[in-house]
Amino acid sequence: MQIIYYSILLIYSLALSYITVYCLIQFTLLFKYLKAHRNQLQPKVDTTPQEWPFVTIQLPIYNEKFVVERLIDNITLMDYPKDRFEIHILDDSTDETLDITAQKVKEYQAKGFQIEQIRRPERVGFKAGALQYDMSVSKGEFLAIFDADFLPRPDFLKKTIPHFTSEKIGVVQTRWEHINKDYSIITKLQALQLNVHFSVEQVGRKTGNYLLQFNGTGGVWRRSAIEDAGGWQADTLTEDLDLSIRTQLKGYEIVYLEDIGSPAELPAEMNGLKSQQFRWMKGGAETAKKMLPKIWRSSLSFSQKLHGSAHLLGSSIFVFILIAAISSVPLLFFFHKLDHLPLYIYSYFMLSWLSIISIYYVANVWAFYNTESWLKKMGKFIVQYPLFLGLSMGLSLHNSIAVLEGFMGKKSAFIRTPKFDLKSGKDQIKSNAYLAKQIPTSTLIEGLLAIVFIGTTAYALTTGQRAFIVFHLLLAIGFGSICFYSIKHLQLNK
C-alpha cells in the first residue's frame, strides 16, 4: 500500500508544482506592471493625423435580437469624419435579428451613413469566417472590431488610430469595462478576473516585450498586418489569440491602452458563462497546440518564449487544479501514515497563493481605473476574492474537459455567449430563446464533487486532519455553486 500512497502524493505534488510555477511566472508580470506605472511607460500620443485614415467598423453578430439595436445606435455616434468610416454588420443570424438589423441599416443609410448588412452565402468558419469574408468587401485601411455586447465611446477611433505611429504596429487593443458588473455575484466575480488580464497581464507583457493578444473585440487592426500573417483562420475557437501570435511572429507589435475603456456586457447566467469559458479554454488549448512549436522555432528570446508558452498554456491550469483536488481526497485519509516525509516542504506552495492574491489586489484595488474609495474597494475584495477562488476551482472540471478536447483535436462549434441588455439587478432576462435547455452530465458530476468535498471538510473538522480543510471548503463551495446556478438558471426556460 505504501507505493500507492506515495504515487498519489507524487501526482498531487506535480500538480501543485505546475500551479506554483505558473503563478510565479504570472507574478513576474506584476513587477512589470508596477514598473510601467512607476516609470509612466504607458503609450502616449499627442499628434493628430493630418487626414484621418479610412476605417471599417466590423460588427460580427449571430442571433443578437436583444442588443443589436443598442449596438448599431451606439456605433453611429462615433465622433469620426462621416466620410472616413463605414459600418459593416457581419450578420450570420437565423432569427428576428435579421429583420431588426435590416431596419436599422435602412434608417441610418437614410441619414447618410455608410452602413451595410453583410450576409455570407454560407456560415463557414463562424466569427473568423465572417471577418475573413468581409476582408474582400471592406475598404478600410484599419478595421475596428466590436462584438454585439460592446458600447465603445464616441471618441474611440480618435483615441486609438493615432497610436498607429509605425507600419509595424498591427493592433491597438483597449481595456474591457463592464456595463453590468454589479448585476449579480456571477458578474462581480467575472469582473474581478478580467480586470487582472486587462491590467497586470496585458501591461506586464507589453512592458516585458512579451507576446500580447488581441482580445477579439474592442480593438483596431491594420489590414495589411492581418493579410501578411495569413488572414483570419477558423481552425481554433480563439481566432483572435491565434492571429495575434501569428502577427507578432511576423514582426508586428500590439499596442495595449489600459487608459481607454470599452464598455461591454458580462454573461449574467451560469450556463452562458460556462459556454464562454468552454470556448476560451478549448480555443486556448487549440492555439497552444498550433502555435507553441512555431514560437519555439522562432528567433524570440528565451524569456519571450517562456512567457509566450505560459500565456498559451494558461487554460491548462484548470487541469492541474482538478488533479490536485481529486488526488487530495485519498491523501486526506493517509497523510498520517507518511511519518518520515517532511511535509513542511508543502508550505512553499503557499507562494502561489500569495502571488495570485497580490496580482488580484493590484488589479482590483490598487489600479487607477477603479475610482471608488480604497476602503470600499478593499471591503469588496476581502469578500469577493475567496468566492472567486471557489468559483474558479468549481469550473475546473468543466474547463478541463474543454482543454483536453482542444489538445486531443476534437472539433466543436463556436457557441456564442448570449447577451440580454442587462445593466443592473433590476433588469431581467427577457426571453429563454438563447438559454441552455438541458442539464449536461458534467453539471451532475460537479454536484457529486460538491458532496464529496463537503464530506471531506466535515471529516477534517471531526478528526483534526486539517491539512486540506481550506482547500476542500473552497472546492465544496465552488462545485456546489457551479452546479446550483447551472440548474437554477435552466429554470429561466420555463
FENTA-V53786 format. One record per residue. N is the residue number from 1. RES is the residue in one letter. PHI is phi in whole degrees, 0 to 359 (* if undefined). OMEGA is omega in radians with two decimals (none if undefined). NEAR is the number of other C-alpha atoms within 10 Angstrom. Layout:
N|RES|PHI|OMEGA|NEAR ; N|RES|PHI|OMEGA|NEAR
This chain:
1|M|*|-3.08|6 ; 2|Q|302|-3.12|9 ; 3|I|294|3.09|8 ; 4|I|292|3.12|9 ; 5|Y|304|-3.06|16 ; 6|Y|289|3.08|14 ; 7|S|294|3.11|13 ; 8|I|294|3.11|18 ; 9|L|298|3.12|19 ; 10|L|296|3.12|13 ; 11|I|300|3.13|16 ; 12|Y|299|-3.11|20 ; 13|S|294|3.12|18 ; 14|L|296|3.10|15 ; 15|A|297|3.10|20 ; 16|L|297|3.14|21 ; 17|S|296|3.12|17 ; 18|Y|298|-3.13|15 ; 19|I|299|-3.11|21 ; 20|T|294|3.13|21 ; 21|V|298|3.13|15 ; 22|Y|299|-3.12|19 ; 23|C|296|3.13|20 ; 24|L|291|3.05|17 ; 25|I|297|3.07|16 ; 26|Q|299|-3.11|23 ; 27|F|297|3.09|23 ; 28|T|296|3.10|18 ; 29|L|293|3.09|24 ; 30|L|297|3.09|26 ; 31|F|299|3.13|15 ; 32|K|295|3.14|20 ; 33|Y|296|-3.14|26 ; 34|L|295|3.08|18 ; 35|K|298|-3.13|16 ; 36|A|299|-3.12|18 ; 37|H|283|3.12|14 ; 38|R|294|-3.10|10 ; 39|N|263|3.11|8 ; 40|Q|53|-3.10|10 ; 41|L|269|3.12|14 ; 42|Q|297|-3.09|17 ; 43|P|297|3.11|12 ; 44|K|234|3.09|10 ; 45|V|224|-3.11|12 ; 46|D|255|-3.06|7 ; 47|T|268|3.07|9 ; 48|T|241|-3.13|12 ; 49|P|302|3.08|10 ; 50|Q|296|3.05|6 ; 51|E|226|-3.12|8 ; 52|W|292|3.14|16 ; 53|P|289|-3.14|14 ; 54|F|282|-3.07|18 ; 55|V|237|2.94|25 ; 56|T|259|3.06|25 ; 57|I|267|-3.09|22 ; 58|Q|258|-3.14|24 ; 59|L|240|3.12|26 ; 60|P|286|-3.10|23 ; 61|I|225|3.05|24 ; 62|Y|209|3.11|23 ; 63|N|53|-3.09|21 ; 64|E|234|-3.02|27 ; 65|K|295|-3.10|24 ; 66|F|275|-3.03|21 ; 67|V|233|-3.02|20 ; 68|V|293|3.10|25 ; 69|E|296|3.11|17 ; 70|R|301|-3.14|15 ; 71|L|298|-3.07|19 ; 72|I|295|3.10|20 ; 73|D|303|-3.12|13 ; 74|N|292|-3.09|15 ; 75|I|295|-3.13|19 ; 76|T|288|3.07|17 ; 77|L|275|-3.06|12 ; 78|M|303|3.13|17 ; 79|D|275|-3.10|13 ; 80|Y|208|-3.10|17 ; 81|P|311|-2.99|12 ; 82|K|298|-3.12|13 ; 83|D|271|-3.08|12 ; 84|R|246|3.03|14 ; 85|F|210|3.06|25 ; 86|E|233|-3.14|21 ; 87|I|245|3.09|24 ; 88|H|246|3.09|21 ; 89|I|267|-3.07|25 ; 90|L|275|-2.88|21 ; 91|D|258|3.07|24 ; 92|D|262|-2.98|23 ; 93|S|294|3.10|18 ; 94|T|233|-3.12|11 ; 95|D|233|-3.08|12 ; 96|E|299|-3.14|12 ; 97|T|306|-3.12|21 ; 98|L|303|-3.10|20 ; 99|D|290|3.12|13 ; 100|I|299|3.14|15 ; 101|T|296|-3.12|21 ; 102|A|301|3.13|14 ; 103|Q|294|3.13|13 ; 104|K|293|3.12|18 ; 105|V|297|3.11|22 ; 106|K|299|-3.13|14 ; 107|E|300|-3.07|13 ; 108|Y|275|2.98|16 ; 109|Q|297|3.12|13 ; 110|A|294|3.12|11 ; 111|K|267|3.04|9 ; 112|G|95|3.12|10 ; 113|F|278|3.00|17 ; 114|Q|274|-3.03|18 ; 115|I|225|-3.11|22 ; 116|E|221|2.99|19 ; 117|Q|261|-3.06|17 ; 118|I|266|3.11|19 ; 119|R|242|3.10|16 ; 120|R|276|3.07|13 ; 121|P|301|3.08|8 ; 122|E|209|-3.07|10 ; 123|R|274|-3.14|13 ; 124|V|250|3.08|13 ; 125|G|84|3.04|20 ; 126|F|55|-3.06|20 ; 127|K|297|3.13|27 ; 128|A|300|3.12|23 ; 129|G|296|3.13|19 ; 130|A|295|3.14|26 ; 131|L|294|3.14|21 ; 132|Q|292|3.10|17 ; 133|Y|300|-3.10|19 ; 134|D|291|3.10|19 ; 135|M|301|-3.08|19 ; 136|S|276|-3.08|8 ; 137|V|239|-3.14|10 ; 138|S|272|-3.06|18 ; 139|K|252|-2.95|15 ; 140|G|292|2.95|20 ; 141|E|290|3.08|14 ; 142|F|236|-3.07|23 ; 143|L|234|3.09|25 ; 144|A|264|-3.04|25 ; 145|I|242|3.08|21 ; 146|F|224|3.01|24 ; 147|D|289|-2.99|18 ; 148|A|296|-3.07|26 ; 149|D|268|-3.07|26 ; 150|F|266|3.13|25 ; 151|L|227|-3.13|22 ; 152|P|297|-3.14|23 ; 153|R|284|-3.07|16 ; 154|P|303|-3.09|15 ; 155|D|270|-3.06|13 ; 156|F|305|-3.08|21 ; 157|L|294|-3.13|20 ; 158|K|291|3.10|16 ; 159|K|270|-3.09|14 ; 160|T|261|-3.06|21 ; 161|I|304|3.14|23 ; 162|P|299|-3.14|18 ; 163|H|281|3.03|20 ; 164|F|277|-3.05|20 ; 165|T|275|-3.11|11 ; 166|S|219|3.09|10 ; 167|E|296|-3.11|11 ; 168|K|268|3.01|17 ; 169|I|271|-3.03|19 ; 170|G|265|-3.04|23 ; 171|V|216|2.92|30 ; 172|V|239|-3.09|22 ; 173|Q|248|3.11|27 ; 174|T|249|-3.11|24 ; 175|R|277|3.07|23 ; 176|W|284|2.94|25 ; 177|E|253|-2.98|23 ; 178|H|234|-3.12|21 ; 179|I|300|-3.01|20 ; 180|N|247|-3.10|22 ; 181|K|306|-3.06|24 ; 182|D|265|-3.10|15 ; 183|Y|295|-3.09|19 ; 184|S|200|3.10|13 ; 185|I|297|3.12|14 ; 186|I|296|-3.14|20 ; 187|T|289|3.12|21 ; 188|K|297|-3.12|19 ; 189|L|286|3.04|21 ; 190|Q|297|3.14|19 ; 191|A|299|3.12|19 ; 192|L|303|-3.11|20 ; 193|Q|286|-3.10|17 ; 194|L|296|3.10|18 ; 195|N|299|3.09|22 ; 196|V|294|-3.12|20 ; 197|H|298|-3.05|17 ; 198|F|271|3.00|22 ; 199|S|226|-3.04|28 ; 200|V|301|-3.05|26 ; 201|E|290|-3.07|24 ; 202|Q|293|3.14|25 ; 203|V|292|3.12|28 ; 204|G|300|3.13|25 ; 205|R|293|3.13|25 ; 206|K|295|-3.13|23 ; 207|T|295|3.13|19 ; 208|G|276|-3.10|18 ; 209|N|61|3.09|15 ; 210|Y|263|3.13|21 ; 211|L|291|3.08|23 ; 212|L|254|3.03|24 ; 213|Q|219|2.88|22 ; 214|F|281|-2.99|24 ; 215|N|264|3.03|18 ; 216|G|87|-3.08|19 ; 217|T|195|3.14|23 ; 218|G|72|-3.13|25 ; 219|G|211|-3.09|26 ; 220|V|231|3.11|29 ; 221|W|253|2.88|24 ; 222|R|277|-3.07|22 ; 223|R|305|-3.07|19 ; 224|S|297|3.12|14 ; 225|A|291|3.11|25 ; 226|I|298|-3.11|21 ; 227|E|296|-3.11|13 ; 228|D|294|-3.10|12 ; 229|A|273|3.10|18 ; 230|G|106|3.07|11 ; 231|G|77|3.09|20 ; 232|W|289|-3.12|21 ; 233|Q|235|-3.00|18 ; 234|A|256|-3.11|19 ; 235|D|274|2.98|15 ; 236|T|227|3.10|27 ; 237|L|276|3.07|29 ; 238|T|241|-3.12|24 ; 239|E|299|3.13|25 ; 240|D|291|3.11|21 ; 241|L|296|3.14|23 ; 242|D|302|-3.13|25 ; 243|L|294|3.11|23 ; 244|S|302|-3.12|24 ; 245|I|293|-3.13|23 ; 246|R|299|-3.13|20 ; 247|T|294|-3.13|25 ; 248|Q|292|3.06|21 ; 249|L|293|3.05|18 ; 250|K|276|3.09|13 ; 251|G|101|3.11|12 ; 252|Y|274|-3.14|22 ; 253|E|251|2.97|23 ; 254|I|248|3.05|22 ; 255|V|263|3.10|25 ; 256|Y|249|-3.09|26 ; 257|L|248|-3.12|22 ; 258|E|292|-3.05|19 ; 259|D|275|3.09|13 ; 260|I|248|-3.10|20 ; 261|G|262|3.06|20 ; 262|S|241|-3.09|21 ; 263|P|295|3.14|18 ; 264|A|209|-3.12|23 ; 265|E|261|3.10|22 ; 266|L|276|3.03|28 ; 267|P|303|-3.01|24 ; 268|A|256|3.11|26 ; 269|E|232|-2.91|21 ; 270|M|299|-3.07|23 ; 271|N|290|3.02|23 ; 272|G|293|3.09|22 ; 273|L|299|-3.12|18 ; 274|K|294|3.09|18 ; 275|S|297|3.11|19 ; 276|Q|296|3.13|17 ; 277|Q|299|-3.14|18 ; 278|F|300|-3.13|24 ; 279|R|295|-3.14|24 ; 280|W|294|-3.09|20 ; 281|M|290|3.13|28 ; 282|K|293|3.12|29 ; 283|G|297|3.10|28 ; 284|G|297|3.11|28 ; 285|A|293|3.11|28 ; 286|E|298|-3.14|29 ; 287|T|292|3.09|25 ; 288|A|299|3.14|27 ; 289|K|299|-3.10|18 ; 290|K|283|-2.92|15 ; 291|M|257|-3.11|19 ; 292|L|302|3.11|17 ; 293|P|301|-3.14|11 ; 294|K|291|3.10|15 ; 295|I|297|-3.08|21 ; 296|W|285|3.05|16 ; 297|R|270|-3.07|9 ; 298|S|280|3.13|12 ; 299|S|269|3.10|11 ; 300|L|298|3.09|15 ; 301|S|289|-3.13|12 ; 302|F|299|-3.12|10 ; 303|S|294|3.08|12 ; 304|Q|294|3.11|18 ; 305|K|293|3.14|20 ; 306|L|297|-3.12|15 ; 307|H|290|3.07|22 ; 308|G|297|3.11|23 ; 309|S|293|3.11|18 ; 310|A|299|3.11|19 ; 311|H|298|-3.09|21 ; 312|L|290|-3.13|23 ; 313|L|267|-3.09|20 ; 314|G|303|-3.12|16 ; 315|S|294|-3.10|24 ; 316|S|292|-3.13|25 ; 317|I|302|-3.13|21 ; 318|F|292|3.10|24 ; 319|V|297|-3.09|21 ; 320|F|283|3.01|21 ; 321|I|296|3.13|22 ; 322|L|295|3.10|21 ; 323|I|298|3.12|20 ; 324|A|298|-3.13|21 ; 325|A|297|-3.08|21 ; 326|I|292|-3.11|16 ; 327|S|290|-3.14|18 ; 328|S|288|-3.12|22 ; 329|V|294|3.08|16 ; 330|P|295|3.12|13 ; 331|L|300|-3.13|19 ; 332|L|304|-3.02|18 ; 333|F|271|3.12|14 ; 334|F|230|3.09|12 ; 335|F|304|-3.09|16 ; 336|H|292|3.13|11 ; 337|K|276|-3.09|11 ; 338|L|263|-3.02|14 ; 339|D|296|-3.02|8 ; 340|H|269|-3.13|7 ; 341|L|267|3.11|11 ; 342|P|286|-3.01|8 ; 343|L|293|3.13|10 ; 344|Y|296|-3.14|7 ; 345|I|297|-3.13|8 ; 346|Y|287|3.08|11 ; 347|S|294|3.14|8 ; 348|Y|293|3.12|11 ; 349|F|288|3.04|15 ; 350|M|295|3.10|11 ; 351|L|301|3.14|15 ; 352|S|295|3.11|22 ; 353|W|298|-3.11|14 ; 354|L|296|3.13|13 ; 355|S|298|-3.08|19 ; 356|I|291|3.07|18 ; 357|I|301|-3.14|15 ; 358|S|298|-3.12|13 ; 359|I|297|-3.10|25 ; 360|Y|290|3.07|23 ; 361|Y|297|-3.11|19 ; 362|V|298|-3.07|19 ; 363|A|290|-3.01|25 ; 364|N|246|3.13|23 ; 365|V|243|-3.06|23 ; 366|W|280|-2.99|15 ; 367|A|303|-3.01|17 ; 368|F|292|-3.00|14 ; 369|Y|282|3.03|16 ; 370|N|264|-2.95|13 ; 371|T|266|3.07|10 ; 372|E|291|3.11|11 ; 373|S|295|-3.12|9 ; 374|W|301|-3.10|12 ; 375|L|297|3.14|10 ; 376|K|291|3.12|10 ; 377|K|297|-3.11|16 ; 378|M|292|3.10|16 ; 379|G|300|3.10|11 ; 380|K|297|-3.09|14 ; 381|F|296|-3.12|19 ; 382|I|299|3.14|11 ; 383|V|280|-2.97|10 ; 384|Q|279|-3.04|16 ; 385|Y|297|3.08|18 ; 386|P|299|3.10|15 ; 387|L|294|3.09|19 ; 388|F|297|3.10|21 ; 389|L|302|3.13|18 ; 390|G|298|3.13|23 ; 391|L|299|3.14|23 ; 392|S|298|3.11|22 ; 393|M|295|3.14|23 ; 394|G|294|3.10|28 ; 395|L|276|-3.01|24 ; 396|S|297|3.11|25 ; 397|L|294|-3.13|22 ; 398|H|303|-3.10|22 ; 399|N|287|3.09|27 ; 400|S|296|3.08|23 ; 401|I|301|3.13|16 ; 402|A|298|-3.12|27 ; 403|V|298|-3.12|27 ; 404|L|296|3.07|17 ; 405|E|299|-3.14|18 ; 406|G|297|-3.13|25 ; 407|F|289|-3.13|18 ; 408|M|277|3.08|12 ; 409|G|84|3.11|14 ; 410|K|284|-3.06|11 ; 411|K|272|3.09|13 ; 412|S|210|-3.09|12 ; 413|A|287|3.03|9 ; 414|F|280|-3.12|19 ; 415|I|266|-3.11|14 ; 416|R|291|3.07|17 ; 417|T|265|-3.08|21 ; 418|P|293|3.08|27 ; 419|K|236|-2.97|23 ; 420|F|227|3.14|20 ; 421|D|60|-3.12|22 ; 422|L|255|-3.13|22 ; 423|K|237|-3.12|18 ; 424|S|222|-3.13|13 ; 425|G|296|3.12|11 ; 426|K|281|3.13|7 ; 427|D|284|-3.12|12 ; 428|Q|239|3.02|13 ; 429|I|296|-2.92|14 ; 430|K|282|-3.02|11 ; 431|S|202|3.10|12 ; 432|N|267|-2.98|13 ; 433|A|302|-3.03|12 ; 434|Y|252|-3.07|16 ; 435|L|267|3.06|20 ; 436|A|297|-3.04|20 ; 437|K|237|-3.12|16 ; 438|Q|228|3.08|10 ; 439|I|275|3.12|13 ; 440|P|287|3.13|11 ; 441|T|301|-3.11|8 ; 442|S|299|3.11|13 ; 443|T|294|3.09|20 ; 444|L|294|3.10|15 ; 445|I|293|3.07|15 ; 446|E|299|3.08|25 ; 447|G|296|3.10|19 ; 448|L|296|3.11|16 ; 449|L|296|3.08|22 ; 450|A|300|3.12|25 ; 451|I|297|3.13|17 ; 452|V|301|-3.06|18 ; 453|F|282|2.95|25 ; 454|I|296|3.13|20 ; 455|G|296|-3.13|15 ; 456|T|292|3.09|24 ; 457|T|294|3.09|23 ; 458|A|297|3.11|15 ; 459|Y|300|-3.13|16 ; 460|A|297|-3.13|18 ; 461|L|293|-3.08|12 ; 462|T|273|-3.09|10 ; 463|T|251|-3.11|8 ; 464|G|84|3.09|10 ; 465|Q|276|-2.91|17 ; 466|R|257|-3.10|16 ; 467|A|300|-3.06|13 ; 468|F|246|-2.93|16 ; 469|I|297|3.13|20 ; 470|V|292|3.13|11 ; 471|F|301|-3.10|18 ; 472|H|289|3.08|25 ; 473|L|295|3.11|18 ; 474|L|295|3.11|24 ; 475|L|294|3.11|29 ; 476|A|297|3.12|27 ; 477|I|296|-3.09|22 ; 478|G|295|-3.13|27 ; 479|F|296|3.12|28 ; 480|G|296|-3.13|24 ; 481|S|293|-3.14|21 ; 482|I|299|3.14|25 ; 483|C|296|-3.10|24 ; 484|F|300|-3.09|16 ; 485|Y|289|3.09|16 ; 486|S|299|-3.13|24 ; 487|I|285|-3.14|20 ; 488|K|301|-3.08|13 ; 489|H|285|2.97|18 ; 490|L|294|-3.11|18 ; 491|Q|292|3.09|13 ; 492|L|294|3.12|16 ; 493|N|281|-2.97|13 ; 494|K|255|none|8
